[in-house]
């Protein structure tokens, strides 16, 4: 190479260096100082990318706390185990387990619902999913009337897409606002606006508001189930983008859904802090609904506890990614105030459990009953009218859908057999049931898409065209 020829980016690429923001300043320095030979190599050494981190040649061993009760379940369990085997080749992972409610959640190698994956010094946004901190909270209202609780809650809660309008929004706590504004991932206008409007909302899908009676005390209890709504989904999107940047640089062979953010990096520290803030927001999201019911009826709260089942839990340099798994171990929950909650379906009790960490449960229990088939498959299998199916499966219960449209994919038959799940909790030592909240009724979003505004507008346009 002639000494008077300026080095270009193409030259650096030819030497094996990766494209990056560093190149512009590096080339300016190299050409200004006319670096060449050993001096050039010494200077460029700082920009050399490390060798890619390879996948584990064989999957890291994981525990299986699930068994198939019939042929249909065998297919489901096989898919779960196969996906976990692929997942456990991810370079950061050191341990894992699956629960009795496990079911596939995406293409092969995606952590299943009911799965726990333990990583060393790494946070995998794809392993906690977009519904960060999906969780359950219980409030004990003593000897209140269950219908009064359900009616009051129905008048207060919000299901379906979007958030509350300005006139019905709850006060956004200043300490939460300060926390959002202090974090790189959360401090943007849209994020904070959505955090305000989504406070006191429950979303859709399998999220619910459940009222029942304690089998042990006879007290009336309110249980809510939902996650971090819009703020959590936006954080997940940002986290996946950062993780993908690291994946391309550190481990291109790792599947995109399993990309990670190294914890020791600035991004990793900031993302971890953002997860804790979103956790606080979600807990507040439960609390404003429960507190408003108490205020509306002017009754006292006798007890309250909660737990998330979709989160990342830290223990030293290990990060436990629970995708639908209930933490049993107190070390995972800094604000532990009581036992844990495992809902099954709208016609079954919410289980109140406690338990100890073992080598096979890794400190976790199931988070519910899970599914064997998709919503679409379940819908195709049902015969009879929607109302007939609804009445048959909810007899004796006060079941309400916020959208006023029944969603048969959330009826009891859409889920695994609750009795079998409970038996496997006992069999695999995943917790001890210490009480049950026997169902009185519940509220869910329902099939809100059936009469969604965009569908109504589309139908009006079609009718207009037909008339003309």
Secondary structure, DSSP 8 states (H G I E B T S, - for coil): --TTS---HHHHHHTT----THHHHHHHHHHHTT--HHHHHHHHGGG---------SS----EE----SSHHHHHHHHHHHHHHHHHTTSTTEEEEEEEEEEE--SSTTS--EEEEEEEESEE-HHHH-SSTT-EEEEEE-TT--HHHHHHHHHHH--BSSS---GGG-----HHHHHHHHH-TTT-SHHHHHHHHHHTT--BSTT-EEEEEEETTT--EEEEEEE--HHHHHHHHHHHHHHHHHHHHHH-TTS-GGG--EETTSHHHHHHHHHHHHHHHHHHHHHHHHHHHHHHHHT----EEEEEESEEEEEETTEEEEEESEEE-SGGG-TT--S-EEE---TTS-EEEEE----TTTTTEEE-S---SS-HHHHHHH--S-HHHHHHHHSTTSEEEETTSS--GGGSGGGS--HHHHHHHHHHTT--EEEEEEEEEEEEE--STTTT-HHHHHHHHHHHHHHH-
